[in-house]
Amino acid sequence: MAEPKTKYDRQLRIWGEQGQTALEKSSICLLNCGPTGSETLKNLVLGGVGSITVVDGSKVELGDLGNNFMVDESSVGQSKAKTVCAFLQELNDAVKAKFIEEYPEALIESNPSFFSQFTLVVATQLVEDKMVKLDKICRDANVMLIFARSYGLTGFVRISVKDLIKAKMIASDEENYKEAMEASFKVFAARGISPSLQQIINDSCAEVNSLSSDFWVLVAALKEFIANEGGGEAPLEGSIPDMTSSTELYVNLQKIYQAKAEADFLVMEQRVRKILKKIGRDPDSISKATIKTFCRNSRKLKVCRYRLMEDEYNSPVQLELQKYLTDEDYSTAVGFYILLRAVDRFAANYNSFPGQFDGEMDEEISRLKTTAVALLGDLGCNGSNLTEDLINEMCRYGAAELHAVAAIIGGIASQEVIKIAVFLYDGTHKRVFGEILDPILTEHAEEIDHLD
């Protein structure tokens, strides 16, 4: 077996050893291992996550052979979770893999505490009411959650977490970072901390206890540092931009900055250890590397808080929805957003998705249109309409989960999982829709502000 540094050489250059360590400690639960789920988990297994748990109660059918590379002809009639888990294990034997033969919908209802053991849950192909319930469960357990769904030639990825910490976690010795800062000496920043950082250290979560996350423990230490040793400033990063200077003077100046950054780090480390001891946690439970990375990035922190799925669905931003429904650039993506919710309501009423079975397509189209209009009314968008083409397309999809689409949706989902897991998140706090209508499957992803 290849050594980790050789095996993961390329990705180590992106997020460093600390990021890879975080990834290897992560425990991922996948709900439903159809094409979308399998493609998502495949990318995570290759990336070296610590462990995976596949939850699916269905059996492999002949139809699965045409859209899921993680099953084969010999597995027809067998547990889909077991089969997919075995194929994924072959991709990376360093990843711990297990499976549970149970339908995710039943697990959500019968055993909500099950999800608290994981770092992150990837829920694929769930309908609206189950998404809402799972969102509440994961938030209460402080477990990160990502929804992914493929539906015909469209789909979405939706991140749902209580707090998302955004920061450019870039190692101070990274060449590209230094190059990007070559001219930054021309910009002079005002003294003191930014309003956004002030807001973070004043957050109620900075009053930590034994249940607080490592991040908020670090924030509590940062707050103390700024008020005392820092003199109103955050810890020094330690790097300086390139500038016109002799080598000797530049190196001497660099040493001064690095020495001050190291001194700030040591003070922060002491404060973190004291806080951990005070709240009854192991003083060494937060590593030196984590504290040092936090110090380097403390000036660039941002906390994003996500709305509950229930709030998004029941209390939408009406003006924004109406705006985008009439916007030429976004109307298609928002139309799919409405229709993906409408098909779930359709299925609840008629026990099948529109166009899923052979029958009168015109009647299915009429029913879906009526359902979509009613949904728009419930969202406060009376008078807004969806195009006939979109409604017809949605019926034509017949709830199919196509592999080519699932590969794109799964790729996006796995990318977001990794960015969150290794704390390199600088992505979007928006819902991402994929509209894949081109014959060569050119991706057209549109990100809609404020819907979430």
N, C-alpha and C positions, 0 to 999 in steps of 0.2 A: 504494500500500500504506500502511495506517495506521501512524503512528508507534507504537513499542512501548508508550509510556506511555499513549497513547490506546487502543490495541488491548487492553491488559491492565489497564485502569484498575481494575476491580473487584478483581481478585486481588492487584494491587499493594498495595491497602489491607489485605489480610490478611497477606501475608508479606513485603511491602516489596521494594525494589529488589534487595537482596542475595539474597533468596529467589528472585526471578524470574531473576536472573543464574545462580544455581545450577541452576535448572530448565532454562535455555537451554543450559547446558553439559552437561547429562545426555544420555547415549546409551542408548536403550532397545531391547532385543531382544525381540520377541514370538514365541513358539513356538505355532503353530497359529492361524490367523486365521478361525476360525469365529465364530459370534455372540458368544461370551464374549470372545474375543481382540479382535475388531473393536470391540466396545463399549468395552473397556478402553482401547485405543489411540486411539479417537476422542476420548475425554475428555482424554487426554494431549497429543494434537496440538493440540486447541483451546486447551489451557493453555500451549502454547509450549515444549515440550521441544526440545532441540537437534537430535536426530536419532533416527530409528527404523529398525529393520531387521526386516522381516517374514519369518519362516521357515515355509514350508508347502509340501509336495510334492504336494498334491492339486489336482485340477481342479474348476472350478465345475460343480456339477450342478443339475438342475432343482429338487431339494429345497432347495438353498441359497437360492433366490429367496424362499422363505416365511419365512426366519428370519434373514437377514443383509442389512441395508440397504446394505452396502458392495459388493454385487454386483448386476448387472442381467441381463436376458434376453440381451443381446448378448454377455455374457461367458461364457455356458455353454460348457463344453468348453475354456476357456482356463485358464491358471495362476491359482489362487485368490490366491496371494501377490502376483502382479503386479497383479491386478484390485483387490484391497483396498488395496494400496499406492497405486495411482493415485487411488482415491476419497479416501483419507485425505489425500493431498497437496493435493487441491483445497480441503480445509477450512482449510489454513494453509500458504501457499507459503513461509513463513519456515523451516519445518521441513525438514531434509534427510531424504529417504526413499529407502530401497532395499529390495529383496526378494531372497530366495534360494529357489529352487525345490528344496527338499530336505525330506524328512520329518524332523522334530525328533528322533524316536527314533533314526534312523540317524546323525544328526549327533552326538548324545550319545555314541554308541558309537564312531564313527570319528574324530571331531575335537574332543575335549574342550577343547583350547586355544582353540578358536573363541570361547568365551564370555568370555575374559579381556579382550577389547577394550571391553566394555560397562560402563556404570555400574550398570545394573540389568537383570535378565532377568525377563520376565513369561511364565511357562509355563502354558498353559491346556490343559485336557483331557488331561493325561498320566495314565497308570496308575501304580500304586504303585511298581513296580520302577524305572521311569524317573525318577520323582520322587526316589527315594533316590540314584540315580546322579548326577543333575543337582545335587542338594544338595551332594554331596561335591565335585563339580567347581567349583561357584561359591564354596564356602567356601575351597577351596585357592587360588582366584584372587582372593579377597577381593572378589567381586562380589555385590551384593545380589540377592535372589531372592524373587519372589512367585509362589505357585501360585494358580490360580483354576480352578474347575471348576463347570459347570452340568450337572445330571443330572436330567432331568424337571422336577419342581417343587421341587427342592432343589439345594444346591450349597455350596461353601465357598471361603473365601479364607484362605491360610496364608502368613505372612511367615517367611522363613528367612534370617537374616543372622548373622554371627559376633557382632558387637557392634552394638547399637542405642543411639544417644545420644539421651536424652530430656531436653529442656529447653524451657521456655516462652520461645522466642526472640521476645520482644515488644519492639518499638522503644520506647525510653524516652519518646518524645514522643506515644505513642498515648493518645488521650483516654480510651478505655474502661479502659485500664490504670490511669490516674491516678484515675478515678472509683472503681474497685474498691478502691483503697487509701486512700480518704478517712478511714477510721477505724482504719487500721493502726497509728497512733501509740500506740494503747492497748496494743499487744502489744510487749513488750520481749524481744528475742532475747538469748540468752546469747552471750558473746564466744567467738571461736574458730570453727573450721569444723565442719560436721556430720560425724557418723560415716560417712555414705555418701560424702561428698566425700573424707574421709581415706582411705577404702578405694580410691577411684579413683586418688588420687595415689600410693598405695602399690602399685598394680597393676604386675605385671611388664611390661606393655605400655608403662608410662611410662619404661622404659629404652629409649630410642628408637634407631633406626638408619635407614639410607637407605630402607628399605622401609616404615617406619612411616607411618600415615595422618596427615593434618594435625591431626586431633583429638588424637592422642597426643603430637604435638610440642607442641601448646598445653598439654596436661596437664603435660608435662615442664617447660615454662616456668612454669606455675602453681605447681608443686611448689617450684621454686627461689624464686619470688616469696614464697610463704608462709613459707619458711624464712629469708628475708632481709628484703627491704624491707617485706613485709607484716606482719612481727612476729606471725606465727601467724594472720593474717587473709587472706581472699581479696580481690581488687581490689574497690574500692567501686563500686557501681552508678552513683551520681551523682544519683539521683532521691530526692526526699523527699516524704512524704505531705502532704496538705493539713492545715492546723492553724489554730487560733485565733491570729492574729498580725496585726500591721500589715503592710501591703504591703511597706514598706521593709525591715523586719526579716526577713520571709519571703524576699524576693528576695536579701538579703545572705547568709542562711543557705544558700539554694539555690546561690548562686555558690561558696560554700565547698565544698559537697559536689561540685559539678561540677568545680571545680578539682582536688580530690583525686582524683576519678575519672579525670580527664585525665592527672594525674601518674602514677597507677597504670598506666594504659594505655601510656604512653610507656616505663615500665620494662618492662612485659610485652613490648612490641614489641621492645625491645633484646634481651631474653632469647630471644625466638623467633628473631630473626635470627641470634644467636650459635649457637643449637642447630642451626639449619638449615645453617649454614656448617660446623659441626663434623661433621655426619653426611654431608657431601658433597652437599647440595642447594642450589639457588639460594636465597640469603637472602631474596629478595623473592617466593618462590613462594607464601607465605601473605599475603593482602592485609591492609591496615590495617583495612578494614571487618570482615573475618572475626575479626581479633584483638579489635577493639572489641566486637563482638557477643559473643564468648566471654567477655570480661571482665565484661560486663553480666550474663551468665547463669551465671557460674562457681559461684555459691553454690547453684544449683538443678540441677546436672548429675546425671544418673543413667545408668548403663550397664546395658543388658539383654542377657544372653547367651542365645542360643537353643540348644536341644538339636538334635542332628543328627536329620534325618528318620528315619534308621536306628535311632537310639536310641528315638525316639518309638514306632516300629512294633514294635521287637523287645524293648524294655524299658519297657513302659507302667507308669504308676503305677496298679497294680492296685486298690488301695483306693479311689482316686478314681473309677476307671471303675465299680466296683461301686456306689459311693455314688450317682453320677449316673444310673446305669441304673435305680435304684429311686426316684429323686426325681421327683415328679410334674411339677415345673417344667422339668426338664432331660432327662427320659428320652427324649423325642422327638428332641431334637437329638443326643444321644449315640447313639440308635438309628440315626439317619441316618449318623453318623460310622462306626459299625460296618458298616453296610450298604454305604456307599461303598467301604469296603475289601473287603467280601465280594464285591461285583460284579466287582472286578478279579481276585480269586482265581477266581471263577466263569468269567470270560472266559479266563483262563489255562488252565483245565481243559477248557472246552467250545468254545473258539474263537469265542465270541459272548457278548454281554451278555444277561442274562435278559430275555425279552420283546422282544428286538431284532427277531426275525423271526417271521412267522406260524407258529404251531405249537400244541402242546398247552400251554396256559398253566398248567394244574394241575401238570404235570410240571416246568415251569420254577420254579414257586413252591416245590415240594418240594425241588428241587435247591438253590435259593438258601437255603432254610431250613437244609438240611443243611450247606451251606458256612458260613453265619453261625454256627451252633452250634459247628462245628469251630474257627472263628476265635475265638469267645469262649473256648473251651477253651485255645487257644494263648495267649490274653492273660491266662490265670489267672482267668477269670470263669466257672468251671464252675458250673452251676446257674442262671446268669442267662439270661433269655429276652427275646427281642424280640417285640413284639406281631404278631399275624397281619396286622393292618391295614398296618403298616409294610412288611412283607415283600411283601404283595400290591401295595401302591403302587409299591414299587421295581420289581417285575416289569412293572407297567402302564406305567411310564415308558419302558421299552424303550431306555434310554440316549439318549433324545431331548434335543436341545439347543434349548430353546424361546427365542425372542427375548426375550419379556417377562422371563423369569428371567435370561437372559444379561445383559440391560440392568442389572438390579439387582446381580448378581454383578460385572459389569464396572465398575459405578459404585463399588462398595466397593473393588475392587482398584485402580482408578485413584486414588482418594482416598488410599489407603495409599501408593501410589507417590509421589504428590506430597508427602505429609507427610514421607516419608523423604528424598526428593530435596532439599527445601528446608530440611531440618533443623528442621522445625516439629513433629516427631513427639511427640505426647502421646496416642497411641492405645493400642491393646491389644496385649499380647504373647501374646494368646490366638488360638486358631483360631476363626473366625467361621463359623457355620452359618446358612444361610438356609432357612427352611421356608416355602414360598409355596404355600399350599393354598387360600386364599380366592379365590372367583371373580373378585374385583376386584384380585387380586394384592397384597393387603396384606402387607407384609413383617413377618415375625416372626423377628428375629435373636436368637439366644441364644449367649452367649459362655461357653465352658466353661473354667474355671480348671484349670491344672495338667496338662492332657492334653499340652501341648507342653513 
